Amino acid sequence: MTDTDATRVLVVDDEPKLAEMYELYLADGHDVQCASSGAEGAELIDETVDVCLIDRRMPGMSGDELVEEIRERGYDCGIAMVSAIDLDADTVGTLFDAYLVKPVDGETLRQTVAELSTLSSQSDVVRKQYALLQQLSTLQEVAVGLGVNDTYVELLDRVRQLREESETPAERLSDSSFAAVLDDLNSDTVQQRP
């Protein structure tokens, strides 16, 4: 966090109007900086950034490449991929913490930033569980509409495995919202299996 205790957010999107809208959504209690390309985002990222909101498809350095760059440089900020492209099998399990499908409303954006800011102080196990649950939640609509697919089932199994590997109760996500999401996902999967 910065000295002012405002969450420092880096928005990286090649659509300036969209980045400005996100900045307006986050105006209260957030220190927002915008970049219009992956390369500019790579220049602006540093240890003071708490959360990154990154567009997936940008000319030059893509959002996927920027996320890899951020993690390779050792920054542990929360990262939300924000994209008009649905989450797919190639993206599942990558290095971001949340995936938002455009258009994103202000309430969803603020909630995601708050969760990712809090998440940065958690253990790697908790962060992995959060990321997997977020991806499962995003995939749930697709899985329910198309029937259970292998990617969905694989993610569900990975969440269960992480829960079993958790060494302490604190590493097991106890927040009722996470438990509710997992319960919903489990019941949908059971209902859809042949």
mmCIF file of the C-alpha atoms, coordinates in Angstrom:
data_MODEL
# 
_entry.id   MODEL 
# 
loop_
_atom_site.group_PDB 
_atom_site.id 
_atom_site.type_symbol 
_atom_site.label_atom_id 
_atom_site.label_alt_id 
_atom_site.label_comp_id 
_atom_site.label_asym_id 
_atom_site.label_entity_id 
_atom_site.label_seq_id 
_atom_site.pdbx_PDB_ins_code 
_atom_site.Cartn_x 
_atom_site.Cartn_y 
_atom_site.Cartn_z 
_atom_site.occupancy 
_atom_site.B_iso_or_equiv 
_atom_site.pdbx_formal_charge 
_atom_site.auth_seq_id 
_atom_site.auth_comp_id 
_atom_site.auth_asym_id 
_atom_site.auth_atom_id 
_atom_site.pdbx_PDB_model_num 
ATOM 1   C CA . MET A 1 1   ? 0.000   0.000   0.000   1.00 0.00 ? 1   MET A CA 1 
ATOM 2   C CA . THR A 1 2   ? 1.088   3.563   -0.499  1.00 0.00 ? 2   THR A CA 1 
ATOM 3   C CA . ASP A 1 3   ? 1.728   6.036   2.340   1.00 0.00 ? 3   ASP A CA 1 
ATOM 4   C CA . THR A 1 4   ? -1.820  7.360   2.014   1.00 0.00 ? 4   THR A CA 1 
ATOM 5   C CA . ASP A 1 5   ? -3.271  3.870   2.537   1.00 0.00 ? 5   ASP A CA 1 
ATOM 6   C CA . ALA A 1 6   ? -5.056  4.206   -0.794  1.00 0.00 ? 6   ALA A CA 1 
ATOM 7   C CA . THR A 1 7   ? -4.950  1.046   -2.856  1.00 0.00 ? 7   THR A CA 1 
ATOM 8   C CA . ARG A 1 8   ? -2.605  1.700   -5.787  1.00 0.00 ? 8   ARG A CA 1 
ATOM 9   C CA . VAL A 1 9   ? -4.147  0.367   -9.000  1.00 0.00 ? 9   VAL A CA 1 
ATOM 10  C CA . LEU A 1 10  ? -2.509  0.139   -12.409 1.00 0.00 ? 10  LEU A CA 1 
ATOM 11  C CA . VAL A 1 11  ? -5.004  -0.020  -15.292 1.00 0.00 ? 11  VAL A CA 1 
ATOM 12  C CA . VAL A 1 12  ? -3.538  -1.249  -18.575 1.00 0.00 ? 12  VAL A CA 1 
ATOM 13  C CA . ASP A 1 13  ? -5.888  -1.025  -21.560 1.00 0.00 ? 13  ASP A CA 1 
ATOM 14  C CA . ASP A 1 14  ? -5.350  0.120   -25.140 1.00 0.00 ? 14  ASP A CA 1 
ATOM 15  C CA . GLU A 1 15  ? -8.779  1.802   -25.105 1.00 0.00 ? 15  GLU A CA 1 
ATOM 16  C CA . PRO A 1 16  ? -8.145  5.114   -23.282 1.00 0.00 ? 16  PRO A CA 1 
ATOM 17  C CA . LYS A 1 17  ? -11.862 5.820   -22.734 1.00 0.00 ? 17  LYS A CA 1 
ATOM 18  C CA . LEU A 1 18  ? -12.275 2.464   -20.996 1.00 0.00 ? 18  LEU A CA 1 
ATOM 19  C CA . ALA A 1 19  ? -9.220  3.052   -18.800 1.00 0.00 ? 19  ALA A CA 1 
ATOM 20  C CA . GLU A 1 20  ? -10.622 6.477   -17.868 1.00 0.00 ? 20  GLU A CA 1 
ATOM 21  C CA . MET A 1 21  ? -13.969 4.902   -16.980 1.00 0.00 ? 21  MET A CA 1 
ATOM 22  C CA . TYR A 1 22  ? -12.217 2.390   -14.675 1.00 0.00 ? 22  TYR A CA 1 
ATOM 23  C CA . GLU A 1 23  ? -10.315 5.288   -13.118 1.00 0.00 ? 23  GLU A CA 1 
ATOM 24  C CA . LEU A 1 24  ? -13.633 7.056   -12.425 1.00 0.00 ? 24  LEU A CA 1 
ATOM 25  C CA . TYR A 1 25  ? -15.112 3.859   -10.931 1.00 0.00 ? 25  TYR A CA 1 
ATOM 26  C CA . LEU A 1 26  ? -12.140 3.684   -8.561  1.00 0.00 ? 26  LEU A CA 1 
ATOM 27  C CA . ALA A 1 27  ? -11.816 7.406   -7.793  1.00 0.00 ? 27  ALA A CA 1 
ATOM 28  C CA . ASP A 1 28  ? -12.693 7.054   -4.086  1.00 0.00 ? 28  ASP A CA 1 
ATOM 29  C CA . GLY A 1 29  ? -9.985  5.408   -1.989  1.00 0.00 ? 29  GLY A CA 1 
ATOM 30  C CA . HIS A 1 30  ? -7.751  4.342   -4.864  1.00 0.00 ? 30  HIS A CA 1 
ATOM 31  C CA . ASP A 1 31  ? -4.626  5.816   -6.402  1.00 0.00 ? 31  ASP A CA 1 
ATOM 32  C CA . VAL A 1 32  ? -5.130  4.912   -10.076 1.00 0.00 ? 32  VAL A CA 1 
ATOM 33  C CA . GLN A 1 33  ? -2.529  5.112   -12.816 1.00 0.00 ? 33  GLN A CA 1 
ATOM 34  C CA . CYS A 1 34  ? -3.356  4.240   -16.442 1.00 0.00 ? 34  CYS A CA 1 
ATOM 35  C CA . ALA A 1 35  ? -1.223  2.787   -19.226 1.00 0.00 ? 35  ALA A CA 1 
ATOM 36  C CA . SER A 1 36  ? -2.359  2.487   -22.837 1.00 0.00 ? 36  SER A CA 1 
ATOM 37  C CA . SER A 1 37  ? -0.183  -0.492  -23.796 1.00 0.00 ? 37  SER A CA 1 
ATOM 38  C CA . GLY A 1 38  ? 1.447   -3.561  -22.327 1.00 0.00 ? 38  GLY A CA 1 
ATOM 39  C CA . ALA A 1 39  ? 4.881   -1.997  -22.787 1.00 0.00 ? 39  ALA A CA 1 
ATOM 40  C CA . GLU A 1 40  ? 3.822   1.151   -20.927 1.00 0.00 ? 40  GLU A CA 1 
ATOM 41  C CA . GLY A 1 41  ? 2.308   -1.013  -18.182 1.00 0.00 ? 41  GLY A CA 1 
ATOM 42  C CA . ALA A 1 42  ? 5.624   -2.873  -17.873 1.00 0.00 ? 42  ALA A CA 1 
ATOM 43  C CA . GLU A 1 43  ? 7.388   0.477   -17.396 1.00 0.00 ? 43  GLU A CA 1 
ATOM 44  C CA . LEU A 1 44  ? 4.952   1.664   -14.724 1.00 0.00 ? 44  LEU A CA 1 
ATOM 45  C CA . ILE A 1 45  ? 4.730   -1.498  -12.622 1.00 0.00 ? 45  ILE A CA 1 
ATOM 46  C CA . ASP A 1 46  ? 6.745   -1.456  -9.415  1.00 0.00 ? 46  ASP A CA 1 
ATOM 47  C CA . GLU A 1 47  ? 6.552   -2.725  -5.838  1.00 0.00 ? 47  GLU A CA 1 
ATOM 48  C CA . THR A 1 48  ? 4.084   0.025   -4.842  1.00 0.00 ? 48  THR A CA 1 
ATOM 49  C CA . VAL A 1 49  ? 1.313   -1.291  -7.113  1.00 0.00 ? 49  VAL A CA 1 
ATOM 50  C CA . ASP A 1 50  ? -1.285  -3.265  -5.163  1.00 0.00 ? 50  ASP A CA 1 
ATOM 51  C CA . VAL A 1 51  ? -3.592  -4.335  -8.011  1.00 0.00 ? 51  VAL A CA 1 
ATOM 52  C CA . CYS A 1 52  ? -3.317  -4.474  -11.822 1.00 0.00 ? 52  CYS A CA 1 
ATOM 53  C CA . LEU A 1 53  ? -6.310  -4.487  -14.163 1.00 0.00 ? 53  LEU A CA 1 
ATOM 54  C CA . ILE A 1 54  ? -4.987  -5.685  -17.511 1.00 0.00 ? 54  ILE A CA 1 
ATOM 55  C CA . ASP A 1 55  ? -6.709  -5.957  -20.883 1.00 0.00 ? 55  ASP A CA 1 
ATOM 56  C CA . ARG A 1 56  ? -5.934  -9.318  -22.442 1.00 0.00 ? 56  ARG A CA 1 
ATOM 57  C CA . ARG A 1 57  ? -5.654  -8.351  -26.115 1.00 0.00 ? 57  ARG A CA 1 
ATOM 58  C CA . MET A 1 58  ? -3.515  -5.341  -26.889 1.00 0.00 ? 58  MET A CA 1 
ATOM 59  C CA . PRO A 1 59  ? -1.229  -4.641  -29.824 1.00 0.00 ? 59  PRO A CA 1 
ATOM 60  C CA . GLY A 1 60  ? 2.457   -5.180  -29.125 1.00 0.00 ? 60  GLY A CA 1 
ATOM 61  C CA . MET A 1 61  ? 2.788   -6.716  -25.673 1.00 0.00 ? 61  MET A CA 1 
ATOM 62  C CA . SER A 1 62  ? -0.428  -8.619  -24.909 1.00 0.00 ? 62  SER A CA 1 
ATOM 63  C CA . GLY A 1 63  ? -2.010  -8.784  -21.474 1.00 0.00 ? 63  GLY A CA 1 
ATOM 64  C CA . ASP A 1 64  ? -0.872  -12.400 -21.127 1.00 0.00 ? 64  ASP A CA 1 
ATOM 65  C CA . GLU A 1 65  ? 2.728   -11.347 -21.831 1.00 0.00 ? 65  GLU A CA 1 
ATOM 66  C CA . LEU A 1 66  ? 2.478   -8.440  -19.387 1.00 0.00 ? 66  LEU A CA 1 
ATOM 67  C CA . VAL A 1 67  ? 1.230   -10.759 -16.626 1.00 0.00 ? 67  VAL A CA 1 
ATOM 68  C CA . GLU A 1 68  ? 4.192   -13.084 -17.266 1.00 0.00 ? 68  GLU A CA 1 
ATOM 69  C CA . GLU A 1 69  ? 6.564   -10.097 -17.156 1.00 0.00 ? 69  GLU A CA 1 
ATOM 70  C CA . ILE A 1 70  ? 5.101   -8.868  -13.852 1.00 0.00 ? 70  ILE A CA 1 
ATOM 71  C CA . ARG A 1 71  ? 5.440   -12.290 -12.222 1.00 0.00 ? 71  ARG A CA 1 
ATOM 72  C CA . GLU A 1 72  ? 8.946   -12.891 -13.644 1.00 0.00 ? 72  GLU A CA 1 
ATOM 73  C CA . ARG A 1 73  ? 10.052  -9.598  -12.099 1.00 0.00 ? 73  ARG A CA 1 
ATOM 74  C CA . GLY A 1 74  ? 8.796   -10.841 -8.728  1.00 0.00 ? 74  GLY A CA 1 
ATOM 75  C CA . TYR A 1 75  ? 5.870   -8.474  -8.142  1.00 0.00 ? 75  TYR A CA 1 
ATOM 76  C CA . ASP A 1 76  ? 3.114   -10.097 -6.092  1.00 0.00 ? 76  ASP A CA 1 
ATOM 77  C CA . CYS A 1 77  ? 0.350   -7.565  -6.723  1.00 0.00 ? 77  CYS A CA 1 
ATOM 78  C CA . GLY A 1 78  ? -3.151  -8.854  -7.378  1.00 0.00 ? 78  GLY A CA 1 
ATOM 79  C CA . ILE A 1 79  ? -3.866  -9.145  -11.089 1.00 0.00 ? 79  ILE A CA 1 
ATOM 80  C CA . ALA A 1 80  ? -7.245  -9.180  -12.796 1.00 0.00 ? 80  ALA A CA 1 
ATOM 81  C CA . MET A 1 81  ? -7.373  -9.894  -16.504 1.00 0.00 ? 81  MET A CA 1 
ATOM 82  C CA . VAL A 1 82  ? -10.175 -7.756  -17.982 1.00 0.00 ? 82  VAL A CA 1 
ATOM 83  C CA . SER A 1 83  ? -11.214 -8.901  -21.427 1.00 0.00 ? 83  SER A CA 1 
ATOM 84  C CA . ALA A 1 84  ? -14.033 -9.117  -23.935 1.00 0.00 ? 84  ALA A CA 1 
ATOM 85  C CA . ILE A 1 85  ? -12.796 -12.647 -24.623 1.00 0.00 ? 85  ILE A CA 1 
ATOM 86  C CA . ASP A 1 86  ? -14.278 -15.472 -22.573 1.00 0.00 ? 86  ASP A CA 1 
ATOM 87  C CA . LEU A 1 87  ? -11.934 -17.472 -20.368 1.00 0.00 ? 87  LEU A CA 1 
ATOM 88  C CA . ASP A 1 88  ? -10.648 -20.466 -22.306 1.00 0.00 ? 88  ASP A CA 1 
ATOM 89  C CA . ALA A 1 89  ? -8.646  -23.612 -21.645 1.00 0.00 ? 89  ALA A CA 1 
ATOM 90  C CA . ASP A 1 90  ? -5.389  -21.927 -22.732 1.00 0.00 ? 90  ASP A CA 1 
ATOM 91  C CA . THR A 1 91  ? -5.843  -19.189 -20.130 1.00 0.00 ? 91  THR A CA 1 
ATOM 92  C CA . VAL A 1 92  ? -6.969  -21.337 -17.200 1.00 0.00 ? 92  VAL A CA 1 
ATOM 93  C CA . GLY A 1 93  ? -4.370  -21.747 -14.479 1.00 0.00 ? 93  GLY A CA 1 
ATOM 94  C CA . THR A 1 94  ? -2.191  -18.849 -15.619 1.00 0.00 ? 94  THR A CA 1 
ATOM 95  C CA . LEU A 1 95  ? -0.598  -16.261 -13.361 1.00 0.00 ? 95  LEU A CA 1 
ATOM 96  C CA . PHE A 1 96  ? -3.491  -13.838 -12.819 1.00 0.00 ? 96  PHE A CA 1 
ATOM 97  C CA . ASP A 1 97  ? -5.830  -13.896 -9.814  1.00 0.00 ? 97  ASP A CA 1 
ATOM 98  C CA . ALA A 1 98  ? -9.189  -12.962 -11.360 1.00 0.00 ? 98  ALA A CA 1 
ATOM 99  C CA . TYR A 1 99  ? -10.778 -12.819 -14.800 1.00 0.00 ? 99  TYR A CA 1 
ATOM 100 C CA . LEU A 1 100 ? -13.437 -10.247 -15.643 1.00 0.00 ? 100 LEU A CA 1 
ATOM 101 C CA . VAL A 1 101 ? -15.383 -10.335 -18.905 1.00 0.00 ? 101 VAL A CA 1 
ATOM 102 C CA . LYS A 1 102 ? -16.134 -6.926  -20.417 1.00 0.00 ? 102 LYS A CA 1 
ATOM 103 C CA . PRO A 1 103 ? -18.236 -4.924  -19.996 1.00 0.00 ? 103 PRO A CA 1 
ATOM 104 C CA . VAL A 1 104 ? -17.442 -4.575  -16.294 1.00 0.00 ? 104 VAL A CA 1 
ATOM 105 C CA . ASP A 1 105 ? -19.619 -2.406  -14.053 1.00 0.00 ? 105 ASP A CA 1 
ATOM 106 C CA . GLY A 1 106 ? -18.229 -0.177  -11.312 1.00 0.00 ? 106 GLY A CA 1 
ATOM 107 C CA . GLU A 1 107 ? -19.439 -2.326  -8.418  1.00 0.00 ? 107 GLU A CA 1 
ATOM 108 C CA . THR A 1 108 ? -17.807 -5.472  -9.818  1.00 0.00 ? 108 THR A CA 1 
ATOM 109 C CA . LEU A 1 109 ? -14.581 -3.594  -10.499 1.00 0.00 ? 109 LEU A CA 1 
ATOM 110 C CA . ARG A 1 110 ? -14.446 -2.095  -6.986  1.00 0.00 ? 110 ARG A CA 1 
ATOM 111 C CA . GLN A 1 111 ? -15.225 -5.458  -5.373  1.00 0.00 ? 111 GLN A CA 1 
ATOM 112 C CA . THR A 1 112 ? -12.525 -7.213  -7.397  1.00 0.00 ? 112 THR A CA 1 
ATOM 113 C CA . VAL A 1 113 ? -9.937  -4.556  -6.524  1.00 0.00 ? 113 VAL A CA 1 
ATOM 114 C CA . ALA A 1 114 ? -10.850 -4.822  -2.828  1.00 0.00 ? 114 ALA A CA 1 
ATOM 115 C CA . GLU A 1 115 ? -10.562 -8.625  -2.875  1.00 0.00 ? 115 GLU A CA 1 
ATOM 116 C CA . LEU A 1 116 ? -7.248  -8.571  -4.755  1.00 0.00 ? 116 LEU A CA 1 
ATOM 117 C CA . SER A 1 117 ? -5.822  -5.930  -2.425  1.00 0.00 ? 117 SER A CA 1 
ATOM 118 C CA . THR A 1 118 ? -6.693  -8.083  0.593   1.00 0.00 ? 118 THR A CA 1 
ATOM 119 C CA . LEU A 1 119 ? -5.442  -11.215 -1.133  1.00 0.00 ? 119 LEU A CA 1 
ATOM 120 C CA . SER A 1 120 ? -1.898  -9.871  -1.499  1.00 0.00 ? 120 SER A CA 1 
ATOM 121 C CA . SER A 1 121 ? -1.295  -10.443 2.225   1.00 0.00 ? 121 SER A CA 1 
ATOM 122 C CA . GLN A 1 122 ? -2.400  -14.089 2.057   1.00 0.00 ? 122 GLN A CA 1 
ATOM 123 C CA . SER A 1 123 ? -0.307  -17.235 1.585   1.00 0.00 ? 123 SER A CA 1 
ATOM 124 C CA . ASP A 1 124 ? 0.372   -18.660 -1.874  1.00 0.00 ? 124 ASP A CA 1 
ATOM 125 C CA . VAL A 1 125 ? -2.055  -21.515 -1.143  1.00 0.00 ? 125 VAL A CA 1 
ATOM 126 C CA . VAL A 1 126 ? -4.898  -19.093 -0.406  1.00 0.00 ? 126 VAL A CA 1 
ATOM 127 C CA . ARG A 1 127 ? -4.060  -17.043 -3.492  1.00 0.00 ? 127 ARG A CA 1 
ATOM 128 C CA . LYS A 1 128 ? -4.075  -20.146 -5.695  1.00 0.00 ? 128 LYS A CA 1 
ATOM 129 C CA . GLN A 1 129 ? -7.416  -21.236 -4.249  1.00 0.00 ? 129 GLN A CA 1 
ATOM 130 C CA . TYR A 1 130 ? -8.857  -17.781 -4.878  1.00 0.00 ? 130 TYR A CA 1 
ATOM 131 C CA . ALA A 1 131 ? -7.590  -17.694 -8.467  1.00 0.00 ? 131 ALA A CA 1 
ATOM 132 C CA . LEU A 1 132 ? -8.947  -21.157 -9.222  1.00 0.00 ? 132 LEU A CA 1 
ATOM 133 C CA . LEU A 1 133 ? -12.317 -20.369 -7.662  1.00 0.00 ? 133 LEU A CA 1 
ATOM 134 C CA . GLN A 1 134 ? -12.523 -17.143 -9.668  1.00 0.00 ? 134 GLN A CA 1 
ATOM 135 C CA . GLN A 1 135 ? -11.746 -19.045 -12.865 1.00 0.00 ? 135 GLN A CA 1 
ATOM 136 C CA . LEU A 1 136 ? -14.309 -21.707 -11.969 1.00 0.00 ? 136 LEU A CA 1 
ATOM 137 C CA . SER A 1 137 ? -16.908 -19.051 -11.357 1.00 0.00 ? 137 SER A CA 1 
ATOM 138 C CA . THR A 1 138 ? -16.161 -17.487 -14.751 1.00 0.00 ? 138 THR A CA 1 
ATOM 139 C CA . LEU A 1 139 ? -16.309 -20.879 -16.473 1.00 0.00 ? 139 LEU A CA 1 
ATOM 140 C CA . GLN A 1 140 ? -19.479 -21.957 -14.664 1.00 0.00 ? 140 GLN A CA 1 
ATOM 141 C CA . GLU A 1 141 ? -21.863 -20.296 -17.112 1.00 0.00 ? 141 GLU A CA 1 
ATOM 142 C CA . VAL A 1 142 ? -20.102 -21.853 -20.084 1.00 0.00 ? 142 VAL A CA 1 
ATOM 143 C CA . ALA A 1 143 ? -19.968 -25.268 -18.424 1.00 0.00 ? 143 ALA A CA 1 
ATOM 144 C CA . VAL A 1 144 ? -23.649 -25.192 -17.477 1.00 0.00 ? 144 VAL A CA 1 
ATOM 145 C CA . GLY A 1 145 ? -24.633 -24.085 -20.979 1.00 0.00 ? 145 GLY A CA 1 
ATOM 146 C CA . LEU A 1 146 ? -22.476 -26.621 -22.806 1.00 0.00 ? 146 LEU A CA 1 
ATOM 147 C CA . GLY A 1 147 ? -22.381 -29.446 -20.298 1.00 0.00 ? 147 GLY A CA 1 
ATOM 148 C CA . VAL A 1 148 ? -19.411 -30.128 -18.053 1.00 0.00 ? 148 VAL A CA 1 
ATOM 149 C CA . ASN A 1 149 ? -16.180 -29.862 -19.996 1.00 0.00 ? 149 ASN A CA 1 
ATOM 150 C CA . ASP A 1 150 ? -12.729 -31.218 -19.175 1.00 0.00 ? 150 ASP A CA 1 
ATOM 151 C CA . THR A 1 151 ? -11.294 -27.793 -18.281 1.00 0.00 ? 151 THR A CA 1 
ATOM 152 C CA . TYR A 1 152 ? -14.075 -27.152 -15.783 1.00 0.00 ? 152 TYR A CA 1 
ATOM 153 C CA . VAL A 1 153 ? -13.706 -30.567 -14.142 1.00 0.00 ? 153 VAL A CA 1 
ATOM 154 C CA . GLU A 1 154 ? -9.905  -30.207 -14.043 1.00 0.00 ? 154 GLU A CA 1 
ATOM 155 C CA . LEU A 1 155 ? -10.184 -26.846 -12.262 1.00 0.00 ? 155 LEU A CA 1 
ATOM 156 C CA . LEU A 1 156 ? -12.664 -28.251 -9.772  1.00 0.00 ? 156 LEU A CA 1 
ATOM 157 C CA . ASP A 1 157 ? -10.278 -31.110 -9.009  1.00 0.00 ? 157 ASP A CA 1 
ATOM 158 C CA . ARG A 1 158 ? -7.373  -28.651 -8.567  1.00 0.00 ? 158 ARG A CA 1 
ATOM 159 C CA . VAL A 1 159 ? -9.392  -26.633 -6.035  1.00 0.00 ? 159 VAL A CA 1 
ATOM 160 C CA . ARG A 1 160 ? -10.187 -29.790 -4.072  1.00 0.00 ? 160 ARG A CA 1 
ATOM 161 C CA . GLN A 1 161 ? -6.518  -30.831 -4.162  1.00 0.00 ? 161 GLN A CA 1 
ATOM 162 C CA . LEU A 1 162 ? -5.341  -27.418 -2.922  1.00 0.00 ? 162 LEU A CA 1 
ATOM 163 C CA . ARG A 1 163 ? -7.838  -27.574 -0.054  1.00 0.00 ? 163 ARG A CA 1 
ATOM 164 C CA . GLU A 1 164 ? -6.506  -31.011 0.923   1.00 0.00 ? 164 GLU A CA 1 
ATOM 165 C CA . GLU A 1 165 ? -2.894  -29.797 0.730   1.00 0.00 ? 165 GLU A CA 1 
ATOM 166 C CA . SER A 1 166 ? -3.549  -26.770 2.929   1.00 0.00 ? 166 SER A CA 1 
ATOM 167 C CA . GLU A 1 167 ? -1.377  -27.084 6.008   1.00 0.00 ? 167 GLU A CA 1 
ATOM 168 C CA . THR A 1 168 ? -3.355  -24.839 8.329   1.00 0.00 ? 168 THR A CA 1 
ATOM 169 C CA . PRO A 1 169 ? -7.015  -23.892 8.708   1.00 0.00 ? 169 PRO A CA 1 
ATOM 170 C CA . ALA A 1 170 ? -6.008  -20.320 7.834   1.00 0.00 ? 170 ALA A CA 1 
ATOM 171 C CA . GLU A 1 171 ? -4.900  -21.537 4.395   1.00 0.00 ? 171 GLU A CA 1 
ATOM 172 C CA . ARG A 1 172 ? -8.297  -23.062 3.779   1.00 0.00 ? 172 ARG A CA 1 
ATOM 173 C CA . LEU A 1 173 ? -10.582 -20.371 2.494   1.00 0.00 ? 173 LEU A CA 1 
ATOM 174 C CA . SER A 1 174 ? -13.269 -20.020 5.108   1.00 0.00 ? 174 SER A CA 1 
ATOM 175 C CA . ASP A 1 175 ? -15.072 -17.006 3.716   1.00 0.00 ? 175 ASP A CA 1 
ATOM 176 C CA . SER A 1 176 ? -18.688 -18.009 3.227   1.00 0.00 ? 176 SER A CA 1 
ATOM 177 C CA . SER A 1 177 ? -18.783 -16.532 -0.274  1.00 0.00 ? 177 SER A CA 1 
ATOM 178 C CA . PHE A 1 178 ? -15.988 -18.862 -1.396  1.00 0.00 ? 178 PHE A CA 1 
ATOM 179 C CA . ALA A 1 179 ? -17.668 -21.817 0.272   1.00 0.00 ? 179 ALA A CA 1 
ATOM 180 C CA . ALA A 1 180 ? -20.959 -20.925 -1.420  1.00 0.00 ? 180 ALA A CA 1 
ATOM 181 C CA . VAL A 1 181 ? -19.282 -20.679 -4.826  1.00 0.00 ? 181 VAL A CA 1 
ATOM 182 C CA . LEU A 1 182 ? -17.627 -24.053 -4.336  1.00 0.00 ? 182 LEU A CA 1 
ATOM 183 C CA . ASP A 1 183 ? -20.905 -25.638 -3.182  1.00 0.00 ? 183 ASP A CA 1 
ATOM 184 C CA . ASP A 1 184 ? -22.705 -24.242 -6.250  1.00 0.00 ? 184 ASP A CA 1 
ATOM 185 C CA . LEU A 1 185 ? -19.957 -25.482 -8.527  1.00 0.00 ? 185 LEU A CA 1 
ATOM 186 C CA . ASN A 1 186 ? -20.001 -28.931 -6.918  1.00 0.00 ? 186 ASN A CA 1 
ATOM 187 C CA . SER A 1 187 ? -23.782 -29.283 -7.211  1.00 0.00 ? 187 SER A CA 1 
ATOM 188 C CA . ASP A 1 188 ? -23.766 -28.151 -10.862 1.00 0.00 ? 188 ASP A CA 1 
ATOM 189 C CA . THR A 1 189 ? -20.998 -30.630 -11.670 1.00 0.00 ? 189 THR A CA 1 
ATOM 190 C CA . VAL A 1 190 ? -22.779 -33.513 -9.951  1.00 0.00 ? 190 VAL A CA 1 
ATOM 191 C CA . GLN A 1 191 ? -26.022 -32.696 -11.780 1.00 0.00 ? 191 GLN A CA 1 
ATOM 192 C CA . GLN A 1 192 ? -24.271 -32.516 -15.160 1.00 0.00 ? 192 GLN A CA 1 
ATOM 193 C CA . ARG A 1 193 ? -22.188 -35.691 -14.945 1.00 0.00 ? 193 ARG A CA 1 
ATOM 194 C CA . PRO A 1 194 ? -23.600 -38.570 -17.042 1.00 0.00 ? 194 PRO A CA 1 
# 
